[in-house]
Amino acid sequence: MVKIDLNEEQKQIVEKIESKCRLIKGTQEKGKETCNIVKEYLQKHFSDKDIQIRPIEGILSKCEFLIITKKSDEGKDAPFDAVIKVNKKGGNYGNKEEYKESFKKLKILFDSIKEKNPEIICCYLAISNHISKNKDSDYNEMAKRELKHYGCFMLCDTKGNLISDSWQNFLKPLKLH
């Protein structure tokens, strides 16, 4: 079996997202493409799982999530193993308070999911947060503080530099039964 260099894979993910999103105009379309690319790489690690991109039924949110479930032969939806919110490359936030509020809402969403089933893994994956205002704020650290009870992973820092071992650290809690 060939050992995968996860830092190289992380670099490939970021480069592919940058390349594809450069050609896309709409924010939602960039988000969907980012989810598709992350899904493609996740599927390499979890071939025994079903990975879908979709909203969560019964939860009011415009966001789509990556949902990991056991593969079901019966054609029924299997219970969730993991729910992942992916933030696309180049996310901009008007100010610190708007950014903080978006993570409070995500935390409430994750809390409601865990309340229904504490076994579900909930986490946030940011490809990179490029900030147009308040450049002195560390938005990645703010996200980690707001989502401290959940996995919060960033593949790049706010300047777009790869954060070593982030993809590997993201995959660890997803090693599901």
N, C-alpha and C positions, 0 to 999 in steps of 0.2 A: 504494500500500500504506500502511495506517495504522500509524504508529509507536506501539508500545505503551509506556506509561509503566510501567516495571517496579517502581518504588517504589509506585505506586498499585495495581498488581497484587498486590504483596507485602501491602499493607494489606488488600486484599479477601480474600486467602487467610486471613490471621490472623483477620479479622472473621468469615468464614464458618465457620472451625473453632471459634471461640469460641461462635458462635451454635448450631451443630449439636451440639457436645459438651455444651453446657449441658443439652440434652434427653436425654442418654444417661447411664445409670448405670454400666455395666460398663467397666472399664479396657480390656479387649481390644476391645470395641465402639467405644470412643473412638479407639483406635489404628487400627482398620480404617476408620473414617469419616475420620480425618485423612489416611490414605493415599489414600482415594478422592478427597478434595478436592485434594491435591497432584497426583495423577494427572491429574485434570481440567484443571488449569492447565498441567501439563507437556505434555499432548497438544496444546495450542494452539501450543506452540513446536516440537513434534516430530511433526507429522502424518504424516510418512513412517516413523515408528517404531511398533512395537507396545510398549505399556506394560502390564505385568501386575503385579498384587499377589499375591504368593505366597511360600511358604517356598522355600528353595533345596534342591533334591533332593540327598541325600547329605550334607547338613550338618545336624547336630543343633542346632536352634534353635527356640524357640517363636515367634520373631519372624517376621513377614512382611516382605518387602522389595518395593520397587518395582524391577522388572526391565525394562530397556530393551533391545530387540532390533530387528534389521531385520525389516520385515514379510516374511513368507514366504508365497508363493503355493502352495507345495507342501503346506501343512497340517502341516509338521514344525516342531519347535522350532528357531528360529535360535539361533546362538551369542549369548551375552550381549554387549552393548556396555557396559552400566553396571548396577551394583547399588547401590541407595540404601536406607539404613536411615533411616526417618523416625521421629522422636520426637514424640509427640503433645503438644498443648497441656496445660500443667499437670502435667508429670511431676514427681513428688516423690521425693526420695531420702533415706533415713533418716539417712545420714551420709556423710561425705567418702570414706571407704574403700569403702563399697558402690558409690558412684558411680564411683570410680576403677576398681574391679574390673569393673564392667559395660563400661567402655570398653576394658579390657585384653582381655576376651573378644571384643568386637567387632573389635578390632585383629587378634586371632588368626584370626577368621573371614575378615576381609578379606585377611590374609596368605595363607590357604589358597586363596582364590579367585584371587589374583594369581599364586600359585605354579603353578596350573593354566593360567592364561592371563594374561600380563603386560599385555595390551592392554585388559583390562577396567577400566573406571573404577569405583572404589569410593568412596563418600562417605556422609557422615552429615548429615542435615538435621534440626535441632531447630526446632520452631515457637517454643517458649519453654520455659524451665526455671524453674518456680516452686518455690522451695525453702521447705520448712516448718521445717527445722532448719539450723543452721550458716549463718545468713544472711550471715555475714562472708566466706564462701568464694566465690570466683569460679568457679562450676561450668562456665561456658562456656569460660573459659580452660583449665580442667583438661581438658575434652573435647578442645580443640584440641591440647594438649600430648600427650595419650595417642594421638591419631589424627594426629599431625603428618605422616605420610607419605601421608595420605589427605585428601580434601576434607572439611572440617568447617565447617558453616555454621549460623548461628542467625538466625532472622528477627526475634526479639525478645531483649532483654536479660533478666536475671533479675527485673527489675521490670515486665516486660511492655511496655516501650517498643520501638517498631520500630527496628531497626538499619538505617540507610540503605544502600541498594545491596546488601543481602544476597541477595535473590532473583536479582538480576542476576549477582552473583559466583558464586552456585550454578549458574546456567545456563551460564556460560562454559565450564567444562571438559566439559560434556555436549554441546557442539556437536560431534557425532560425524560421522565420515566419511560 
